[in-house]
Structures are given as C-alpha cells and as structure tokens.
Amino acid sequence: MAMSLQEREHSSFVIQPATAEEAAKLLQSLEGEAAIVAGGTLLRTHWEAGTAAIPRYMIDLGGLPGITGITNSDSGLMIGAMTPLSVCRASSLIQNAFPLLTEACRSIAAPSIRNLATLGGNIVSAIGDAIPALLVYEAVLCWHDGMQEQRELLADWLRQPRKGRILLRVELPFSYTEEMNSNMKRFTAFHKIGRREAFTPSVVTAAVDGWLDTSTGCWGKFALRLAGAKRQRPGWKRSNSCCRGTRLEQHCFPKCTPKFCMNLSR
C-alpha cells in the first residue's frame, strides 16, 4: 500500500553504519537533520508527545560491533553503550561492585521498555535516572569522534556536552572500591521522586554510597549525587569531604544537609 503524502512527510531515512567512525561522520555531516537511534524508546516518546520533530535521517547503531555487553578489565568494568538496561540490571558483575547502577536500571520504566532501552541512550539523554549512580562511581565515557576514540569523565561531559560523537562504552573504575577492607560496611541507597504520568523524567533522583569503618564508627567514604529532569549536578563532590572521617552520629548530617539543598536549588 502506498504511503499518503502526510506519511511521506513524516517518514525518515534509516541509515545503518558499519563502524563507529562512519556513524560519527554521518552525524556530523547531517547535523540538525539526523538523530542517533539506540533503543529508540525515549525518541519515540518525544515524537508521540509532539515535543520533538521526527528527523529526516535516523542513524541506527544496532549493527555496530563491540558496543554491547559487559566485561571486566584490569582497571574496571566496561559496559557497551548499546547494552540494554535489562541486561545491566541482571548482571552479577554490576551488582557485586556497583549496586547503585543495578537499582537505577530496575527503577527505569517497565520491563518491556528496559529490554529495548540502552544504557548509552539513558546517558546521552542527559536526564536519565542511571546518571546519579554513574556519577557516584566516577564513570568514564568513551566516545568516537569520527577520527579516534576519546575518554572523559561523565561529570565533565555533563558540564559541557559535545555533539557529533558516538558513545561506545561506559567504564566504571575499580579504584572506587579499593579502599574497602574487612572492617568496612557498605551502605547504598537510590531513590527517585517522579510524576504519576508514565515515561516522564523524575523530578529528583538521589544516589548514595558510603562505607562505614566498624572499628572506629567513622565514614571511610561517602558520596551523594542528585539529579533531576531540568539539571544534573555533576561536579558536586563536597558530600565526601564533609562526611569522610566523621563518626556516624546525628550531628554530622546537619552540616552536610545545607550543602545538599543549596546544590539542588541552584
């Protein structure tokens, strides 16, 4: 059956590059006319809601090699950008070392969406609920700019996003957990406050990870990251410095709380 004129006006050309280099160069040459498609769940939501126009070209990353899956390296855990959120949630590698990311993936949308949505797409949206957990773990993003691979901290990218690149993987450094020992007890918490409507970004999402030295009653490490639909807070690291070395007592939290609230309200 032939498409109507209206359908033709709203249809897109789908391009399936064979390499990340090709994908990045396509994105750069078609600037303003193309959108990257990973799982496509957030894009579809925007299109159906009328909050974003359907692009003339869609660059499908589904055929790119080496950007799906979870592997160990000497320095950390490598998660391909095209890895579905459901796979991240089920991974024992992530659960054992980076449990906040497991909890974040569990909290995102419904199971059917998590089977399609990717970790890379959640990050590149800049409002994804996985971002606070990844900030806690000092995640590193690996990109391809069409010429070479580039690495940068997620926090740095959130401060100044650069266009025209393809996200290849996320690296979670094991150095984050190196300070742990047999005396340390770990505490994690992930909480999001959202609206009732489906598929809307959370108003506020908080991720907390801390280690308590049971022999001294003092915090060994403490990190809290806040995020919301309008802004991320990538550079805020005072949570660790204001709690580290202090005893787990009620008086240590009031001096931290104003910093948390000030950071959220800016």
ZIWO-V257158 format. One record per pair of residues at least 12 apart in sequence whose C-alpha atoms are under 7 Angstrom apart, sorted by the first residue. I is the first residue (numbers start at 1). J is the second residue. Records with the same first field share a line. If there is no record, write none. Layout:
I=J / J
This chain:
10=54
12=55 / 56 / 57 / 58
13=56 / 57 / 58
14=57 / 58 / 59 / 60
15=58 / 59 / 60
16=59 / 60 / 61 / 63
18=63 / 64
19=64
20=64 / 144 / 166
21=144 / 145 / 146 / 147
22=146
24=144 / 145 / 146 / 164 / 165 / 166
25=146
27=164
28=164
33=55 / 56 / 57
34=55 / 56 / 57 / 58 / 59
35=55 / 57 / 58 / 59
36=58 / 59 / 60
37=58 / 59 / 60 / 61
38=60 / 61 / 62 / 82 / 118 / 121
39=116 / 117 / 118
40=117
41=113 / 117
67=80 / 81 / 82 / 168 / 169
68=80 / 81 / 82 / 83
69=83
75=173 / 174
76=171 / 172 / 173 / 174
77=171 / 172 / 173
78=169 / 170 / 171 / 172
79=169 / 170 / 171
80=168 / 169 / 170
81=118 / 119 / 120 / 167 / 168 / 169 / 170
82=118 / 119 / 120
83=118 / 119
84=114 / 115 / 116 / 117 / 118 / 119
85=105 / 114 / 115 / 117 / 118 / 119
86=114 / 115
88=102 / 105
89=102 / 105 / 106
100=133 / 188 / 190 / 207
101=130 / 133 / 134
103=190
104=129 / 130 / 133 / 190
105=130
108=129
109=199
120=167
127=201 / 228 / 229
129=205
132=206 / 207 / 225 / 226 / 227
133=207
135=154 / 155 / 225 / 234
136=223 / 224 / 225
137=172 / 176
138=153 / 172
139=153 / 154 / 170 / 171 / 172 / 173
140=152 / 153 / 154 / 170 / 171 / 172
141=153 / 154 / 169 / 170 / 171
142=167 / 168 / 169 / 170
143=165 / 166 / 167 / 168
144=165 / 166 / 167 / 168
145=164 / 165 / 166
155=234 / 235
158=234
159=234
183=213 / 214 / 215
184=211 / 212 / 213 / 214
185=211 / 212 / 213 / 214
186=210 / 211 / 212
187=209 / 210 / 211
188=208 / 209 / 210
189=207 / 208 / 209
190=206 / 207 / 208
191=205 / 206 / 207
192=204 / 205 / 206
193=205
201=229
202=228 / 229
203=228 / 229
204=226 / 227 / 228
205=226 / 227 / 228
206=225 / 226 / 227
207=224 / 225 / 226
208=223 / 224 / 225
209=222 / 223 / 224
210=222 / 223
217=247 / 248
218=245 / 246 / 247 / 248
219=243 / 244 / 245 / 246 / 247 / 248
220=244 / 245
221=240 / 244
222=239 / 240 / 243 / 244
223=239 / 240
224=239
239=256
242=256
